[in-house]
Amino acid sequence: MYLFKRKDDLGRLLSTARKEGKRIGFVPTMGALHEGHLSLIAAAKENSDLVVCSIFVNPTQFNDPADFEKYPITIDQDVTLLTAAGNDVLFLPSVQEMYPNGLAPEMHYDFGPLETVLEGAHRPGHFQGVGQVVHKLLGLVQPDKLFMGQKDFQQCLIINRLIKLLHLDVELVICPTKREEDGLAMSSRNLRLNPTERQNALHISRALNGIKAHIHDAPLKELSTQGIGELESNGFDVDYLEMVSIQPDGNISFPATPGTDPLYAVVAAKETSSGVRLIDNMQVN
């Protein structure tokens, strides 16, 4: 596996690959890799000739500086996992390399209502930071396909919007959420949970499965309220547990209305004993 820390070095290798007609797959990450990330690498390997993974903890998408400081860094382990997974290229830039002119936004992205609800409402500026770094990374890698996980549900919609806004020639491939055997969505933040907190986190996926099981038995708002009550009674501060539907153009209807569009239950909640904020989602129709 090639490892590059500088944009110019990465660019030279990818330029040669493109001249050779190789299809490039790209998996952007913030490290602390787990089987969910590796499933994206596997999907990229199946659909590309050359797989590029980036590890960069992007400061501009953290509206809480403390959250940025606590984000787990496991570079040595990440390199070992990527090598074993058969990843071809790892891009491991510094903040200075990605933001040579400082962290101030270079442009504003019109994400419309997507940016103002759910995660956007609770993490102001977060999606502008996501757009900023993904725009930079896509410009550097120029992949044929971009692979992202469904667990970051709203982020996937934002990136789909970014690609359309900028008329980028890249296909977004959204891969299913990878879960532990007990149902917990794999997340780098799970590393910050002790065994008791980790067990408690299972209430999130249980609440989503409960909604899915009863989706035809009660109004959507009632199901959301029941799920919130279940989480709060088990030691969570709930930012939201809502139903959203995905429109054919990639936008969301929020709150959702019953119909033929795909319907998802989406949740963000903080496990109070640890202070770790977890997100998850599940298609329920």
N, C-alpha and C positions, 0 to 999 in steps of 0.2 A: 504493500500500500504506500502510495506517495503521500507525504505530509507537507503542506505548504502553509507558511504564515504570512506570506506577502502576496498581494493581489497580482503583481506583475509576473511572479513565478507561476502562479496558478493559470494566469491568462495564456502564457506561452504553451503550457501543456495542452490546455483545452483548444487552443487555436490549431495545434497540430492534429488533435483528435477529430476536430470538425473537418479539416482538410482531407482526412482519411475516410470521411463519410460515417463516422461513428455517431450513434444516437446517444445523447447524454441525458441521464436521469439524475435528479437532484433531490436530496433530502436535507432540508435545513433543520438544525436542532440547537438547543441550548445546553447540550451535554447531559451529564448524569443519566447516561443511556440505560435503557431497559429493553425487555423483549418487545414492547410496543414500537420503539424506534427500530429495532432490528427487523421487525416485520415490514417496515417501510423500506429498509435496505433490500430485503428479499424481493419485495414487489418491484423495486427499481431494477434489480438484477434481471428479473424475468422480462422486463420491458425495455431494456436499454443495453447498449454495448459498453458504456462506461458510466460508473456510478460515482457521483460526488456527494459527500456528506460535509456539512459545515457544522462546527461547534462554536457558538458565539453567544454569550450571555449579553443580550442587548440592553444597555442601560436606558434607552429612550422609551421602552415600553413598560417600565416599572413606575407607576405613579406613587408607590410607597418605597422610599429609599431603603427602609429596613428590610423589605422583602427582597430587594436586589442584593443586599449584603448577605442575606441568609441563604441565597440560592445555592444548592449543593454543587460543588466542583469536584469531579472525579476523572480528571483527564487521563491518567495512566490506565485506569480501568476501561475508560471509553475507547482508547486506542487498541487495547487488547481485544475488546468485544468487536470492534469494527474490522480488525484484521481477521479474526476468526470467522466473521460473517462474509468475508470476501469483498468488502468495500474496496473500491479502486483508489479513490482520492479523498483525503481529508483536508479541509481548509480550516485553519485554526488561527484566525486573525486576532490582533489586539484591538482595543477600543480606538487607539490612535490610528491604526491601519484602516479601520472602517469609517472613522469620523475625523479625518485629518484637519478639518476646519472647525472642530468643536461639535457639540451636540445640538446646536440650534437647528430647527427644521429648515430644510432647503425648499420645501414646498408643502402645500396643504392638499390633502387628498379628500375628494368629495365622496365619502362613503354613504351619504344620505342617512336615512333613519337607522340603518344597520349599526351606526356608530353611537346612537343615543339611547339604546335600550339594553337591558340585560347586563352583559359585561361592560358595555360602553357607559351605562349609567353609573355603575359602581367603580369603574376604573377610568376616570376622565383622562383623555390623552393617550390611553393605552393603544388604541388601534392606529392612531397616527404614527406612534413609534413602531408598531408592527409593519405598517405600510412603508415607512422610511427604510427599515433594514431589509425587508424582503425586496423592495425596489432595487436597492444597492446590490444585493446578492444575485438577483436574477440578471442584472446588468453584467455582473462579473462572470457568472457561470454560463449564461445563455443556454439553458437546458431545453431539450425537446419536451421533457415531461417533469413536472414538479409533484412530489409525493408528500402528502400530509395526512395526519390521522384525524378521524372523525371526532375523537374526544375533544379536540379544540374546535368544536362545532361552529361557533360564531366567527372564529378566526378564519376557518376555511371559506366561509361566505365572504368575509372581508377580502381575502386574497383573490377569490374569484372576481370580485368587483374591481380590485386593483388591476388585474390582468385585462379586463375589458376597458377600464378607464384609460390605460396606457397603450392599448392595442398591442399587447405583447404576444409574440408568437411562441406560446408555451401552453401545453395541456396540463390542467390541474387534475391529479388523480387523488381522490379521497379514499383512504383505506379504512376498513372497519376498526373500531376501538378494540384494542387488545386488553383482555381482562385476566386477572388471576383466576385460579380454579374456583375460588369462593365468590367471584363476581366483581371484586374491586377493580375499577379501571386503573390500569397501570399509569403511573405518574412519577416524575422525578421528585415531586413533593412528598411522596409516600416515604422517602428516605428519612424524613424529619419526624416520623411517627414512631413512638415506642410500641411494643407489642399490644398493650392495652388500647392505645389510641388507634392502632392499625385495625384491631378487631372492631372498634366502634365505628370506624369509617365505612364498614359494610352496610350501615343503615342507609347510605346514599343510594347504592345500587338496589337495595331492597325496596326503597321508596319508589324508584323508577319502575321496577318490575311490578310493584303493586298497582301503579297507575296503568301499566300496559295490560295487566290481567283484568282490570275493571273498566277499561276504556269505553265500553258500551253500556255500562251499568249506572253511570252518574254523569252529571254535567261536568265539563272540563274544569271549571272554576272550583267546583266542589272537590274534585280529585286533587287539584293543586293544594287546596287548603288542608286536606287530610294529610298529604305528603309533608307539608311544612310542619304541621303539628307533630307528626311522627319524628321528624328530625329534631325539632326543638325539645321534645320530651326526652331525647337521647343525647343531649349535650351539644347541640349545634346552634350557632347563630346563622340563620339562613338569609342570604342576600336575595335570592329569588329561587322559586321553583315554579316554572311557567310552562304553558303549552304554546308552541309556535308551529306554524305551518310554512312549508317552503313552496314558494310560487315558482312557476316554470322559468321565470327570468332570473332565479337565484335570490330574489329578495324574500323577506320573511313577513308573514302576517302575525302581528303581535298586538293584543292577544289573539290566539288562534280562533278560527271559526270552523266548525265541523264541515267537511267537504271531501273532495277527492284528492287534494294535495297531501303530500307526505306530512305527517304530524309527529312532532318530537316533544318529549318532556325534557327540559333543560334545567340544570340546577347548579348553584354555587352556594357553598356553605362552609363556615369555619368551624373546625373541630375545636371546641373552646379550651380544652385542657392543654392542647399543644399550640393553639393559635394558627394552625395550618389551614389554609383555604383550599378547598378541593372543588373541582368542577366535574360534571359528568352529563351525559345526555343519552337518550334512547328513543328510537323510533317506536311509536306505540300504536300505530294503526296498520 
